[in-house]
Amino acid sequence: MSKKIDKHLGLSRRAALASGAASVFLLGNIKAPSVAAPKAGETGRVVRVIDGDSFVLVLEDGTELSVRLSAVQAPRIALRSASRTDKAWPYAQESKDGLSALIKGRSVQLFYGGETRDRYGRAVAQVYTLDKNSKPDLWVQSEMIRLGLARVFSWKGELADLAALYTVETQARDRNRGIWANSFYAVRRPDPDPLAQFVDSVQIVEGIVTSTADVRGRIYLNFGADYKTDFTVAIAKKNVKRFAAVNPVSLTGARVRVRGWIEMINGPMIWLDHPGRLEVLV
């Protein structure tokens, strides 16, 4: 696996370092709020890779810190507990091996653009490898996505240059790299019957918004004539302000790509709590 990874380590250092400056990201052709320059965090050496988006860092004082790569999602490894067993997602081992090839044994630095810890106490950060002069070298999130070893998946409170990550993801998908060669990760059409088969799973859905509605402050993006059966995207009233720059009620006729958990509420539905999971394509 390491030889395969080494072939693709041609990412421009300037592109990798670009996220270290203040920027404005675009989701499709819609301006979203500025992404402030990330705050420099801890540095250390990677001693263990857990899966394709998490690892353990030994800090300069010798303490260990668990880290999760923010704004990306790697294939899940098998999870076993006393109550359940979850199978590994396709390409999980390749993703873990790929992250190991990029960072294991190397010095890295964390950069924070919002929340710094998740509910498990892990650092949630953008991660850069460091060169021999201890300067940021390679943007790990971007490289994992470029190689098709992870996909973009942000959480509320995590800020990153999502436009850059989505651009790299689109290129990887167009080239069928890594996970994108497997139908498990295919971008779905907003057809309600096929989508119903993916309830309780994370999916990417792309289609044209046929209508929008504001119902007592809750926003709906409809992808068919019958909201009771067709695919719908919903934004709760408490989260609508976060979408001010996108103005979702104006998206009738737009082609969009959304990602999130499929639920069955009337027809298949994805709830969005922040605009990072919404791409406006045209």
Backbone bond lengths (Angstrom), bond angles and torsions (degrees), N, CA, C in turn:
res aa  C-N    CA-C-N  psi(-1)  N-CA   C-N-CA  omega(-1)  CA-C   N-CA-C  phi
1 M - - - 1.455 - - 1.517 111.86 -
2 S 1.349 117.62 -36.88 1.458 119.80 -176.51 1.519 111.22 -63.72
3 K 1.347 117.98 -36.70 1.458 120.08 178.25 1.522 110.24 -63.39
4 K 1.350 115.44 -40.02 1.459 119.90 178.99 1.523 110.25 -62.42
5 I 1.343 116.65 -42.13 1.457 120.53 179.24 1.512 110.49 -66.06
6 D 1.331 116.88 -44.47 1.459 120.55 -176.38 1.520 111.90 -58.13
7 K 1.326 117.43 -31.82 1.457 120.95 -179.86 1.516 111.34 -61.41
8 H 1.321 116.07 -27.73 1.460 119.58 -170.85 1.515 113.84 -107.20
9 L 1.317 118.96 11.52 1.455 120.52 -177.68 1.522 111.34 -83.12
10 G 1.322 116.42 44.14 1.453 120.55 -179.37 1.506 113.27 -101.01
11 L 1.325 118.19 16.45 1.451 120.96 179.85 1.519 110.09 -61.04
12 S 1.319 116.16 132.36 1.454 121.14 179.47 1.517 111.42 -59.13
13 R 1.330 116.83 129.77 1.456 119.72 178.26 1.524 109.85 -64.33
14 R 1.328 117.24 -34.11 1.453 118.69 178.85 1.515 110.55 -64.53
15 A 1.341 117.35 -39.46 1.465 120.10 177.93 1.504 110.64 -65.39
16 A 1.330 116.44 -39.61 1.466 119.64 -179.79 1.514 111.20 -65.34
17 L 1.325 116.81 -37.09 1.452 120.27 -176.94 1.520 112.18 -80.99
18 A 1.341 116.78 -12.12 1.461 119.60 -174.50 1.511 112.61 -60.90
19 S 1.325 117.13 -32.37 1.459 118.62 -177.97 1.514 111.88 -71.45
20 G 1.311 117.74 -9.69 1.452 119.76 178.76 1.516 112.81 -77.31
21 A 1.332 117.54 -10.32 1.455 120.78 178.21 1.517 109.36 -103.89
22 A 1.340 115.63 159.50 1.453 118.93 177.02 1.514 108.86 -62.42
23 S 1.339 116.38 142.46 1.455 119.93 -176.97 1.512 109.65 -151.37
24 V 1.321 115.51 168.11 1.451 122.45 172.13 1.515 106.61 -117.05
25 F 1.337 117.83 126.21 1.454 117.59 -179.45 1.516 110.39 -102.21
26 L 1.301 115.39 151.36 1.455 122.56 179.42 1.509 108.55 -114.33
27 L 1.317 116.39 131.77 1.454 120.97 171.09 1.511 104.45 -102.72
28 G 1.343 116.76 106.58 1.443 120.22 -170.47 1.516 107.85 65.32
29 N 1.336 117.26 -126.70 1.458 120.42 178.72 1.519 111.17 -109.12
30 I 1.347 116.69 20.79 1.454 121.23 -177.75 1.524 109.44 -106.98
31 K 1.332 116.66 129.40 1.456 119.53 177.41 1.519 110.22 -73.96
32 A 1.316 115.76 133.74 1.459 121.91 174.96 1.522 107.63 -113.01
33 P 1.324 117.96 167.62 1.472 119.50 -177.26 1.524 112.95 -57.04
34 S 1.316 115.51 152.39 1.453 120.71 -179.61 1.524 111.67 -58.93
35 V 1.302 115.80 144.55 1.460 121.83 173.19 1.513 107.01 -98.31
36 A 1.307 116.15 113.93 1.458 119.57 -179.03 1.521 110.36 -66.68
37 A 1.321 115.77 155.33 1.457 119.98 176.55 1.526 108.68 -56.67
38 P 1.321 118.22 129.39 1.464 119.88 -177.85 1.526 111.65 -65.47
39 K 1.311 114.68 150.97 1.455 121.12 -179.38 1.518 109.79 -87.53
40 A 1.321 116.58 127.81 1.461 120.75 179.85 1.519 110.07 -63.92
41 G 1.328 115.44 134.25 1.448 121.25 -179.59 1.512 112.49 -118.09
42 E 1.323 115.45 -147.64 1.451 121.45 -173.57 1.536 112.58 -69.04
43 T 1.312 114.94 154.43 1.455 121.93 169.67 1.525 108.11 -120.59
44 G 1.321 115.45 154.97 1.454 119.53 179.19 1.511 110.48 178.91
45 R 1.324 115.31 -173.12 1.461 121.26 -178.69 1.524 109.00 -111.58
46 V 1.328 115.32 135.14 1.466 121.12 -179.06 1.524 108.76 -78.01
47 V 1.331 115.82 120.78 1.461 119.99 -177.80 1.524 112.61 -108.37
48 R 1.323 117.49 -20.12 1.460 119.16 -179.33 1.518 110.28 -153.45
49 V 1.322 116.32 135.58 1.462 122.02 174.83 1.519 107.94 -106.00
50 I 1.319 116.71 125.75 1.458 121.86 -175.08 1.521 111.00 -88.74
51 D 1.313 116.20 -45.55 1.460 121.99 176.38 1.517 107.26 -158.05
52 G 1.328 117.49 -162.37 1.453 119.78 -174.15 1.509 115.99 -74.38
53 D 1.332 118.38 -6.11 1.457 118.71 177.39 1.531 113.40 -139.38
54 S 1.331 117.65 19.94 1.461 119.10 175.87 1.523 110.63 -149.51
55 F 1.331 114.82 151.79 1.456 120.45 -176.29 1.516 109.18 -159.14
56 V 1.333 115.42 174.38 1.462 121.99 178.94 1.518 109.00 -116.43
57 L 1.324 114.54 132.20 1.457 123.10 -176.69 1.530 108.98 -113.98
58 V 1.324 117.19 134.70 1.454 120.76 170.78 1.521 107.89 -97.77
59 L 1.325 115.65 120.05 1.459 120.98 -177.46 1.525 110.92 -79.00
60 E 1.318 115.16 173.58 1.460 120.44 -176.17 1.525 112.30 -63.67
61 D 1.349 117.46 -25.47 1.469 119.68 179.07 1.523 112.31 -90.28
62 G 1.342 116.81 5.61 1.452 121.34 176.44 1.517 115.60 92.07
63 T 1.326 117.82 -6.56 1.465 119.60 178.44 1.526 110.46 -79.22
64 E 1.331 115.45 154.15 1.452 121.48 178.82 1.522 110.53 -97.64
65 L 1.314 115.69 143.92 1.460 122.38 178.95 1.520 108.93 -134.07
66 S 1.330 117.12 122.92 1.459 121.28 174.45 1.514 109.03 -80.15
67 V 1.332 116.61 137.00 1.463 121.96 -173.98 1.520 109.59 -129.28
68 R 1.336 115.73 138.25 1.465 121.22 170.86 1.523 108.52 -115.62
69 L 1.317 116.71 132.02 1.461 121.05 176.08 1.526 108.88 -66.45
70 S 1.323 117.53 119.48 1.455 120.15 -179.16 1.526 110.89 -77.50
71 A 1.336 114.91 151.77 1.468 124.43 172.90 1.525 114.18 70.62
72 V 1.333 118.27 11.17 1.462 120.37 174.73 1.521 109.58 -135.12
73 Q 1.317 114.58 160.88 1.460 121.19 175.26 1.524 108.17 -135.36
74 A 1.316 115.63 121.85 1.458 121.78 176.94 1.525 109.60 -96.32
75 P 1.317 118.35 159.37 1.461 120.47 175.57 1.521 111.51 -55.68
76 R 1.323 115.91 136.71 1.455 121.40 -177.19 1.525 111.76 -75.88
77 I 1.320 115.40 136.56 1.463 119.69 173.62 1.531 108.53 -80.64
78 A 1.323 117.59 168.32 1.464 121.03 179.89 1.523 109.87 -62.32
79 L 1.324 115.77 136.96 1.452 121.96 179.98 1.520 108.98 -120.06
80 R 1.303 116.06 123.08 1.465 120.82 179.61 1.520 109.95 -123.92
81 S 1.320 114.79 134.42 1.453 121.27 176.34 1.519 108.44 -142.85
82 A 1.313 116.11 179.89 1.468 119.50 -179.09 1.515 112.02 -65.45
83 S 1.330 116.83 -25.90 1.461 119.90 -174.50 1.520 114.99 -103.50
84 R 1.355 117.59 -18.38 1.460 118.64 -175.26 1.518 111.17 -157.71
85 T 1.320 113.91 161.27 1.456 121.65 174.05 1.521 107.95 -132.81
86 D 1.311 116.96 119.34 1.460 122.00 178.07 1.521 108.93 -105.58
87 K 1.318 116.26 129.16 1.453 120.62 179.58 1.526 110.29 -70.80
88 A 1.306 114.44 152.38 1.461 119.59 175.43 1.522 109.70 -66.90
89 W 1.326 115.55 145.19 1.458 119.62 172.38 1.527 108.90 -75.73
90 P 1.330 117.56 154.21 1.459 119.55 175.96 1.523 111.48 -55.51
91 Y 1.309 116.26 140.58 1.459 124.96 176.39 1.524 113.16 75.53
92 A 1.344 117.13 12.75 1.468 119.41 -178.42 1.524 111.97 -64.19
93 Q 1.324 117.47 -44.98 1.461 119.77 -178.47 1.517 111.15 -67.82
94 E 1.345 116.66 -39.67 1.463 120.27 179.05 1.532 110.23 -62.53
95 S 1.331 115.93 -38.43 1.457 119.54 179.15 1.529 110.97 -65.61
96 K 1.313 116.75 -45.41 1.466 120.33 177.34 1.525 110.69 -60.72
97 D 1.337 116.57 -44.93 1.464 120.03 179.21 1.526 110.91 -61.94
98 G 1.329 115.90 -38.09 1.458 119.52 -179.79 1.515 112.42 -65.23
99 L 1.331 116.88 -43.46 1.461 119.50 177.61 1.527 110.37 -64.69
100 S 1.322 116.28 -38.73 1.469 119.60 177.26 1.519 111.09 -59.54
101 A 1.334 116.07 -43.94 1.463 119.71 -179.42 1.525 111.98 -63.26
102 L 1.332 116.55 -31.18 1.462 120.35 -178.75 1.522 113.38 -78.89
103 I 1.348 117.41 -38.25 1.465 117.83 -167.14 1.523 116.04 -128.57
104 K 1.319 120.20 -19.19 1.461 119.02 -173.22 1.531 110.64 -62.71
105 G 1.334 115.59 129.91 1.451 122.04 -178.64 1.512 114.08 81.97
106 R 1.348 117.04 -3.53 1.462 120.20 -177.81 1.519 110.99 -99.41
107 S 1.315 115.13 159.34 1.456 121.10 172.65 1.522 108.93 -84.17
108 V 1.329 115.82 135.98 1.458 121.34 179.70 1.518 109.21 -135.37
109 Q 1.331 115.22 161.84 1.457 120.77 173.95 1.509 109.78 -126.10
110 L 1.337 116.21 140.94 1.452 122.46 178.09 1.524 109.56 -94.06
111 F 1.338 115.31 144.84 1.464 121.81 174.89 1.523 107.56 -130.55
112 Y 1.346 115.16 133.03 1.454 120.61 -175.77 1.523 110.63 -108.35
113 G 1.338 115.81 135.94 1.457 121.29 177.78 1.506 111.39 -129.29
114 G 1.307 117.70 39.81 1.461 121.70 -176.89 1.512 108.76 152.73
115 E 1.328 116.60 -132.84 1.451 120.07 178.11 1.534 109.89 -61.08
116 T 1.311 116.10 140.29 1.461 120.68 -176.19 1.527 113.45 -102.99
117 R 1.344 117.82 -19.16 1.458 121.43 -179.03 1.527 109.64 -136.04
118 D 1.334 115.74 142.89 1.461 118.67 175.03 1.525 109.51 -94.00
119 R 1.313 117.01 -175.49 1.462 120.15 -174.31 1.523 112.95 -69.27
120 Y 1.324 116.43 -13.63 1.463 120.73 177.00 1.522 112.66 -94.28
121 G 1.329 116.79 2.75 1.452 120.90 -179.82 1.517 114.27 83.69
122 R 1.332 117.64 6.91 1.468 120.64 179.02 1.528 110.44 -79.66
123 A 1.315 116.56 144.38 1.453 120.16 170.47 1.521 108.66 -66.98
124 V 1.327 116.83 137.31 1.466 122.84 179.78 1.514 106.89 -116.59
125 A 1.323 117.69 106.59 1.461 119.33 -166.25 1.516 112.85 -149.75
126 Q 1.330 114.75 156.37 1.443 121.45 162.02 1.521 106.50 -77.26
127 V 1.320 117.01 140.31 1.464 120.85 -171.36 1.528 110.15 -125.09
128 Y 1.326 115.07 134.64 1.458 121.82 176.16 1.522 109.40 -125.01
129 T 1.320 116.21 137.90 1.457 118.78 167.70 1.525 108.38 -73.51
130 L 1.330 116.18 157.67 1.455 121.52 -179.01 1.524 110.50 -112.34
131 D 1.323 116.14 141.07 1.454 119.93 178.95 1.529 110.08 -83.58
132 K 1.323 117.07 -173.66 1.465 121.03 -175.78 1.523 112.65 -65.66
133 N 1.349 116.06 -16.75 1.460 120.13 177.17 1.526 111.95 -99.22
134 S 1.350 115.43 12.86 1.474 122.29 179.95 1.524 112.54 63.38
135 K 1.332 116.12 31.61 1.453 122.07 176.30 1.528 109.44 -104.43
136 P 1.357 117.36 145.34 1.466 119.76 177.71 1.520 111.46 -55.10
137 D 1.328 115.11 132.67 1.458 121.44 -170.97 1.531 111.86 -117.78
138 L 1.334 117.15 -60.24 1.458 122.05 -174.11 1.517 110.08 -126.11
139 W 1.330 117.04 128.94 1.461 122.20 177.12 1.525 107.37 -79.70
140 V 1.320 116.83 109.16 1.461 121.85 -170.13 1.526 111.32 -66.06
141 Q 1.332 118.31 -42.72 1.468 119.94 179.30 1.522 111.30 -57.15
142 S 1.306 115.98 -48.27 1.461 119.68 -177.78 1.520 111.42 -62.36
143 E 1.320 116.56 -39.90 1.466 119.26 -178.29 1.522 111.64 -69.72
144 M 1.326 118.13 -38.87 1.466 120.54 177.24 1.525 110.83 -62.37
145 I 1.305 116.61 -39.96 1.463 119.90 178.93 1.526 110.28 -71.36
146 R 1.319 117.24 -40.76 1.469 120.38 -179.32 1.524 111.50 -60.16
147 L 1.320 116.33 -34.99 1.452 120.98 -179.17 1.524 113.12 -83.10
148 G 1.328 117.03 -1.35 1.456 119.79 -177.83 1.512 113.02 73.29
149 L 1.324 117.46 27.82 1.462 122.18 -178.77 1.524 112.57 -101.69
150 A 1.343 117.60 -2.74 1.455 122.89 178.91 1.529 107.19 -161.69
151 R 1.328 115.60 167.65 1.457 121.01 175.11 1.527 109.30 -126.94
152 V 1.314 115.85 160.21 1.457 120.42 179.76 1.525 108.70 -69.96
153 F 1.328 116.27 132.73 1.460 120.67 176.24 1.514 108.21 -160.12
154 S 1.324 115.71 99.90 1.465 120.55 -176.85 1.518 110.53 -93.20
155 W 1.326 114.26 159.03 1.456 122.24 174.73 1.519 109.03 -119.66
156 K 1.316 115.70 151.70 1.459 120.26 176.85 1.523 109.47 -55.77
157 G 1.322 115.99 131.23 1.461 120.36 -179.22 1.515 113.47 96.20
158 E 1.338 117.45 -11.30 1.462 121.31 176.06 1.528 108.81 -99.80
159 L 1.305 116.32 123.84 1.460 120.44 178.51 1.513 109.64 -111.33
160 A 1.327 115.18 136.92 1.459 121.39 177.71 1.508 107.93 -156.17
161 D 1.321 116.72 168.60 1.466 120.53 175.48 1.524 107.42 -78.47
162 L 1.330 115.72 79.63 1.468 120.53 -173.68 1.525 112.26 -66.12
163 A 1.330 117.02 -32.06 1.465 118.54 178.40 1.518 110.67 -58.48
164 A 1.338 116.91 -44.04 1.462 120.92 179.08 1.521 110.64 -63.34
165 L 1.332 116.87 -42.85 1.464 120.02 -179.09 1.528 111.49 -67.24
166 Y 1.324 117.61 -40.45 1.464 119.86 178.69 1.526 111.54 -65.28
167 T 1.324 116.36 -36.67 1.469 119.38 177.74 1.522 110.83 -62.26
168 V 1.325 116.12 -45.23 1.462 120.41 179.56 1.527 110.35 -65.61
169 E 1.339 117.33 -39.90 1.460 120.26 178.84 1.526 111.55 -62.28
170 T 1.329 116.76 -43.41 1.467 120.12 179.25 1.521 111.10 -59.90
171 Q 1.316 117.05 -41.30 1.461 120.45 178.66 1.525 111.29 -64.12
172 A 1.336 116.47 -42.00 1.472 119.95 178.52 1.520 110.78 -64.67
173 R 1.320 116.57 -41.28 1.466 120.39 -179.60 1.524 110.99 -66.62
174 D 1.326 116.86 -41.62 1.469 120.39 178.77 1.529 111.88 -62.19
175 R 1.335 116.80 -27.47 1.466 121.73 -179.64 1.530 112.62 -96.11
176 N 1.341 116.43 4.71 1.477 121.44 -179.16 1.531 112.05 54.15
177 R 1.300 116.25 39.21 1.463 119.86 179.31 1.528 110.83 -79.00
178 G 1.307 115.56 139.55 1.447 121.05 170.59 1.512 113.74 53.70
179 I 1.338 116.77 -122.26 1.460 121.75 -175.46 1.514 112.86 -60.24
180 W 1.326 117.59 -25.88 1.467 120.23 -174.00 1.521 112.41 -74.45
181 A 1.302 118.02 -9.71 1.468 120.76 174.47 1.528 111.31 -85.26
182 N 1.328 117.11 -3.85 1.462 121.93 -177.60 1.525 109.36 -110.18
183 S 1.325 117.19 130.50 1.462 121.79 -176.18 1.526 112.82 -63.22
184 F 1.331 117.33 -17.63 1.459 121.21 177.99 1.527 110.66 -57.17
185 Y 1.340 117.25 -31.06 1.462 122.32 -175.66 1.524 112.77 -106.12
186 A 1.318 118.21 11.61 1.457 121.35 -175.75 1.520 111.55 -60.78
187 V 1.331 115.68 147.81 1.461 121.06 171.37 1.519 107.43 -73.98
188 R 1.336 116.25 124.47 1.466 121.27 -174.88 1.528 111.38 -89.02
189 R 1.330 114.54 150.81 1.452 121.34 169.75 1.531 108.28 -81.65
190 P 1.331 118.38 156.47 1.464 119.89 -177.70 1.529 113.47 -81.65
191 D 1.310 116.52 35.70 1.465 120.80 177.98 1.527 108.49 -80.08
192 P 1.327 118.60 122.79 1.467 120.40 -170.54 1.522 114.93 -64.32
193 D 1.321 118.51 -39.28 1.465 118.78 -176.64 1.529 112.53 -66.19
194 P 1.344 119.30 -49.79 1.467 118.19 176.04 1.533 112.74 -62.15
195 L 1.343 117.21 -38.28 1.465 119.34 -178.87 1.522 111.75 -64.79
196 A 1.334 116.50 -29.60 1.465 119.53 -179.44 1.532 111.48 -61.71
197 Q 1.325 117.03 -22.14 1.463 120.46 178.93 1.533 111.82 -73.46
198 F 1.333 117.41 -12.96 1.460 120.94 -174.97 1.522 112.43 -110.37
199 V 1.329 117.22 21.48 1.461 120.66 178.13 1.527 109.73 -57.94
200 D 1.339 115.64 140.65 1.464 123.84 179.74 1.524 112.72 68.97
201 S 1.325 116.61 26.62 1.460 120.68 173.95 1.521 108.71 -132.82
202 V 1.334 115.91 158.93 1.462 121.30 177.85 1.520 108.64 -84.71
203 Q 1.309 116.44 126.21 1.450 121.69 -178.95 1.519 110.67 -135.13
204 I 1.341 114.78 156.91 1.464 122.41 170.97 1.522 106.37 -108.27
205 V 1.327 116.15 126.72 1.464 121.51 -176.95 1.522 108.53 -124.11
206 E 1.325 115.79 132.17 1.465 120.73 179.87 1.523 110.07 -126.23
207 G 1.326 116.44 132.93 1.455 120.34 178.01 1.513 111.08 -174.97
208 I 1.322 115.53 -176.89 1.462 122.50 -178.59 1.524 109.68 -97.87
209 V 1.323 115.99 130.58 1.457 121.49 177.59 1.520 108.27 -73.74
210 T 1.329 117.17 117.73 1.472 120.62 -177.98 1.527 112.14 -85.16
211 S 1.336 117.18 -27.26 1.459 120.80 177.04 1.518 109.14 -164.44
212 T 1.327 115.96 161.83 1.461 121.53 174.98 1.529 108.45 -129.68
213 A 1.313 114.91 160.66 1.460 119.13 179.20 1.519 109.86 -150.14
214 D 1.321 115.28 143.42 1.464 122.59 172.45 1.516 106.44 -112.32
215 V 1.319 116.49 106.75 1.462 121.73 -176.51 1.522 108.70 -112.13
216 R 1.325 115.65 100.26 1.467 122.02 -178.91 1.529 111.45 52.24
217 G 1.336 115.67 42.93 1.455 121.54 175.97 1.509 114.86 89.87
218 R 1.309 118.44 -11.79 1.456 121.90 176.29 1.529 108.75 -91.95
219 I 1.343 116.97 133.71 1.456 121.63 -176.11 1.521 110.24 -100.95
220 Y 1.345 115.52 136.04 1.459 121.61 176.04 1.527 109.81 -123.34
221 L 1.319 116.31 134.78 1.463 123.10 169.45 1.523 106.47 -109.55
222 N 1.329 116.01 117.19 1.458 121.34 -176.08 1.520 110.62 -101.01
223 F 1.327 115.53 142.25 1.463 121.13 -178.19 1.529 111.36 -117.79
224 G 1.312 116.52 24.15 1.457 121.68 178.18 1.510 109.85 -170.37
225 A 1.329 116.04 175.99 1.460 121.08 -174.82 1.522 113.00 -78.06
226 D 1.318 117.80 -22.64 1.460 121.86 -175.57 1.529 109.60 -118.05
227 Y 1.323 115.95 102.01 1.469 119.18 -176.43 1.525 112.50 -65.65
228 K 1.334 117.14 -17.64 1.459 120.25 -178.93 1.529 112.70 -76.89
229 T 1.317 116.73 -16.81 1.467 119.71 -179.03 1.521 113.18 -127.39
230 D 1.339 117.61 -26.93 1.459 120.56 -174.78 1.536 111.78 -81.08
231 F 1.314 114.82 167.22 1.470 121.31 178.16 1.518 109.80 -67.67
232 T 1.347 115.85 140.18 1.457 122.47 -178.31 1.525 109.96 -140.15
233 V 1.328 115.71 145.58 1.461 122.23 169.31 1.518 107.04 -108.75
234 A 1.330 116.91 133.62 1.462 121.34 -177.75 1.523 110.71 -123.43
235 I 1.336 115.31 144.31 1.462 122.77 176.52 1.523 107.38 -126.37
236 A 1.319 117.36 117.81 1.457 121.34 -178.59 1.528 110.62 -66.19
237 K 1.324 116.30 152.56 1.458 122.20 -177.52 1.520 111.65 -54.65
238 K 1.330 117.62 -40.02 1.464 121.02 -176.80 1.526 112.75 -67.05
239 N 1.340 117.06 -17.32 1.463 120.81 -177.49 1.525 113.77 -105.64
240 V 1.320 118.04 -4.78 1.468 120.97 -172.42 1.520 111.97 -60.48
241 K 1.338 118.04 -37.72 1.472 120.30 -177.57 1.523 112.05 -59.03
242 R 1.312 117.14 -29.16 1.468 119.72 -179.30 1.532 111.52 -66.44
243 F 1.333 116.86 -19.57 1.458 121.58 -176.36 1.526 112.51 -100.29
244 A 1.345 117.24 15.13 1.456 120.56 -174.76 1.525 112.41 -57.34
245 A 1.330 117.11 -40.06 1.470 120.12 -178.50 1.513 112.34 -69.63
246 V 1.323 117.11 -23.51 1.467 121.69 -178.87 1.522 111.45 -89.70
247 N 1.347 117.09 -31.68 1.460 123.08 -177.40 1.533 110.77 52.86
248 P 1.327 117.49 69.32 1.469 120.63 -172.51 1.521 115.21 -60.13
249 V 1.339 118.74 -27.34 1.467 118.67 179.89 1.523 112.14 -68.90
250 S 1.334 116.95 -11.82 1.469 120.59 179.47 1.529 112.50 -92.81
251 L 1.318 118.23 6.10 1.460 121.23 -170.59 1.531 114.48 -89.70
252 T 1.302 118.69 8.06 1.466 119.68 176.15 1.526 109.88 -56.16
253 G 1.319 116.15 127.66 1.465 121.68 -179.34 1.509 114.17 90.23
254 A 1.322 118.03 -9.32 1.461 121.16 -178.82 1.528 110.38 -83.78
255 R 1.321 115.35 146.51 1.463 120.20 170.46 1.518 107.85 -89.62
256 V 1.317 115.90 126.03 1.460 120.67 -177.38 1.517 109.58 -130.04
257 R 1.314 113.98 160.44 1.467 121.44 174.49 1.524 106.99 -128.26
258 V 1.325 117.09 123.98 1.460 121.95 -178.82 1.515 108.94 -123.37
259 R 1.320 115.58 156.18 1.463 120.16 178.60 1.522 109.50 -140.61
260 G 1.334 113.91 140.69 1.453 119.47 -179.73 1.517 110.30 164.86
261 W 1.343 115.90 -171.00 1.450 121.51 -178.82 1.531 110.56 -79.83
262 I 1.307 115.54 133.82 1.459 121.08 175.01 1.526 109.04 -82.11
263 E 1.326 116.17 124.28 1.457 122.46 172.83 1.525 108.66 -118.48
264 M 1.322 116.15 163.10 1.458 120.79 174.58 1.518 108.63 -109.46
265 I 1.324 116.72 101.94 1.455 123.42 174.32 1.521 105.03 -129.53
266 N 1.309 117.35 100.41 1.463 123.02 -160.45 1.532 105.54 64.14
267 G 1.332 119.46 -102.88 1.455 120.93 173.60 1.515 110.56 -92.63
268 P 1.335 117.62 -170.91 1.469 120.82 177.18 1.532 110.79 -62.07
269 M 1.317 116.63 141.79 1.464 120.99 -176.39 1.524 110.38 -145.13
270 I 1.331 114.73 145.28 1.463 122.20 169.36 1.522 107.71 -119.64
271 W 1.329 116.25 128.85 1.458 122.12 172.98 1.525 109.22 -90.97
272 L 1.325 116.27 134.28 1.458 121.76 175.19 1.515 109.08 -112.96
273 D 1.356 116.78 130.35 1.461 119.46 177.14 1.524 112.44 -111.53
274 H 1.347 117.72 -1.31 1.465 121.15 174.07 1.522 106.98 -160.18
275 P 1.352 117.40 156.97 1.470 120.39 -172.42 1.517 114.74 -75.52
276 G 1.329 118.58 -5.66 1.456 120.18 -178.38 1.512 113.95 -64.19
277 R 1.325 117.91 -20.45 1.464 120.81 179.50 1.521 112.82 -98.39
278 L 1.317 116.60 12.32 1.465 121.87 179.88 1.525 109.26 -120.64
279 E 1.322 116.21 119.18 1.464 121.93 173.52 1.521 108.87 -109.14
280 V 1.305 117.33 126.03 1.460 122.21 174.12 1.518 107.02 -97.28
281 L 1.330 116.05 112.69 1.470 120.48 -171.43 1.514 112.84 -89.04
282 V 1.312 118.62 -42.64 1.478 122.39 177.29 1.512 108.55 -146.22
